[in-house]
Amino acid sequence: MPSRFEPCGLGQMIALRYGAVPVVTPTGGLKDTVSPVSTDGHGGVGFVADRTETWAFRSALERAVKLFRSDPDAWRALQRRGMALSFDWKESVRRYLDLYRLAQSKKRVEAFAAKGRAH
C-alpha cells in the first residue's frame, strides 16, 4: 500500500483481518495501525517503509518476500498476529471512560478542598 496521503487506512485493517500482511509507507492511518515487523519476524504485523520514496517501499517489499521465503512459521505467526488485532471502539471507549472518571474524581477533590477553604 504505497501511499503519500492516507487519512484512515481501512484497506490495511481489512487486509490484516483476513491474513494479508501489509507492506506500507509511513503515512497517516497506515503508520498508525501497522506496527513494523521486527528483524527476527516475531514482532509487528506488517512491513513499513522507512520513507515514502519508491526505493524505500521496494526495500520493505523485499524484506517481506525474504521472510515469506525463509521462515514460513514466522510468516504464519505474523499473519495470526494481524488477524488477532481489533480495531473496534471497545478499547478506545474504555480508555475514554477511565480518563473521564479520573477527571471526575479530581473535580470532586477540588470541590471538597474549595468547600473546606470557604468555612
N, C-alpha and C positions, 0 to 999 in steps of 0.2 A: 504494500500500500504506500507507494511513494507519493507524498503529498507535501505541499508547501503551506497549505492552509486547511485545517481540519478542526472545526469548532466543537465537534461532538465525537465522532468516531464510532458510529453504530456498526459499521462494517466489520471492524476487528472484534467487537463484542460478540457479534453473531458468529464470526469465524471461530473464535475461542470456544464458544458453546458447543460447536459441532466437531471440535478436534483439529481444526485447521490452525497451524502455527503461523501467526502473523509476522511478516517482515515489514517494518515501518520506518518512516523518517521521524525524527524527534519534534513533532509538531502537535499542538493543541491536544485534542482528545486522544490521539494516538499515543502521545508521550505520557498522558495521564493514566492510561489504562493498560499499557503493555510494559511490564517490567522486563528489563533485559535478561536474557539467558546468561547465566554465569559461565565462566570459562570451562568449568567441568561439566556443564549441561544439567546440573542438578538443582538449579535455582532459576527463577524467572519464568515467563510464559511466552516470550517472543524475541525476535531479533530486531534490535533498534540500531539504525544507522547513527553514526556519530554526528552527521550533518545532513542537510537536505540535498547536497550535491549528488550527482549521478554516481561518481566513484565511491562515495561513502555508502550509498544504498547497495551498490554492487558488492561491496565488501561484506555487508550484513547478509546479503543473499548467499554469498559464498560460505560464510560461517554456518548458515542454516543447512546448506547442502552437505557440508563436511560432517556436521553432527548426524544428519539423517543417514549418511552412508556408513559412518564409522561406528556409531553406537545406537543400534535400534532400540535397546532397552531404555536408554536415556531419552530418546525421541518419544517413545510411548509414554514415559513418565511426564515429559514436557506436555504432551497432548492432554494427559489426565489432569495436570495442574491447571491448564487453561480451561478445561471443561468444568472444573470444580469451582471456578470463580463465580461470584454472584455480583451482578450489577443492579440488583433491585434497591429499593429505598430503605429496607429494614435497618441496615447499619447506620445510614445517614440519619434516619429518624431517631434511632436510639441515642446517637451522639448529640443530636439537637436537644432531645429531652433532658439528657444529662446536663448539658450546658444551661438550659432553661431552669432546671431545678437548682443548680448552683447559683445562678443569678438571683433566683427567688430567695434562697436561704441567706445570701449576702444582704439582700434588701431588708429581710426581716431583722438581721443582726443590726444593721444600720438604723432601722426604725426604733428598735429596742434601745440602742445606745442614745439616740436623739431624745427619746422619751425620758430616759434617766437623767439627761443633762437638763431637761426642762423643769424637773422637780427640784 
